[in-house]
Each structure stands twice: as structure tokens, then as C-alpha cells.
């Protein structure tokens, strides 16, 4: 139970830190609404010209957008803040502040992954879930228990894949502390807001196996829509397991290269 108690303590500390800057709430709200409006407007404009694209209509694509917004919000809530704190010219690895993480009597990867939370991202999470509910209502379908369970399972595996990618990029900072590797991924991740079937074959291959943002978003949407196949489900779960294991190994290898600021 110790990890859960630590996470609860991290959450309380992060909440106290963020609540000291209440004006940021309104800035975050405005940013979240603009992000939502941009995503919805792009889909509405697209399907204002055509009815379907590769089997995806307006409602199903809105469901995919809801998954994308939900995953993005969860990343901003508890994965991104901690791992992003390691990188860049003012990051903890570059400045040596990472010493305080390494010296804690807790697993370093655990500390580096969950010690910072960004509570204002809850706004994005609520908006993403709102888009999902709206899309399901527009589809006019009743979700079965199997669909809900498959959706939750694939969403969880998608979050594991996202975590593995971000952890791997964080591990690369041990070799190049001043490089922001996540900038490259952020640009590619934007493609996850649209179905994989909309992209040409070569790009679809990249978004499935090289940088699997399509697996993170499209497969959970398919599970919600009831069009998920068993091979796709197994692919998502297997890929999540492989990537998390590989990223953890890479992080621990990189950690051995870390030179303490006091050394």
C-alpha cells in the first residue's frame, strides 16, 4: 500500500502548489475550451463536405476525438508533469536537482513518474469525457458491458504505451540533457485525433508500429464503437507490455550514466 500512500501525498502537494496560483485556473480553462473548439471545428468542417471517410462518420470521429482529449488530459494530469521536469536546459538532470529524487528511499523510476501532478488538467479530462458521451448519444447505440470493458482495457493499454514512449524519451535525456525529445513526439501525437484509416499506408504503418499514437487513440475508439477485433485488442495489450518493459530497461541503463551534481 506504500506506493498508493505516496501517490496520495504527491497529489496533495501538487494541489497545494497549484492552488496558490488561482489565476492559472482561468487561463487553463480558456486554453482547454480553445483546444476543444479547434478539434471539434476541424471534424465538423471535414464532414460538412463528405458523409464518411474509410468507414468513419461524424459521430464516430467525435468519439475518437473524445478518446484523444481524454488521453491527452491524463498525460497532462499525472504523466507529463513529472517526466517533463527532467528534460531541457532547466530540467532536473541538467541542473543536478535530480539528486534529490535519486537519494529518496523509493524506486527512482516511480518517483520520476508520479511525483508531480497538474490538477488543472482535470478540466481537459471533463471536456474529453463530455465529447465521448456526446458522440455515444449521437450514435444512438446502447453500449454493452463487453464494449465498456473493452474500451477501458484498451484505454488502459493506450495509457501504458503513452507512458512507455514518454519514459523512453525521458531516459534519452541522460545521454543528451539539453535536448527536448518530447517536442518531436508532441507533433506526431497530434495525428492521433484522426482515424488511422484516413492516412496513407506508409504513414499508417508508422503510426501503428514506429510511433504507435494510432494504437493509443483509434483502438479504444473502435472498442467503444463495437468494431474492435480480437487481433487488434491483443496487439494493443502486447505492444503495451513490450514497450513498458523496454522503456523501463532504457531508463535504468540511462540512470547509471547520471552524474550527481555533487560528484
Helices and strands as residue ranges (DSSP letters): H 2-19, H 23-47, H 58-74, I 75-79, H 80-84, H 92-95, H 99-102, H 108-114, G 119-121, H 122-139, H 145-172, H 182-189, G 190-193, G 196-198, H 201-205, I 206-210, H 213-225, H 230-255
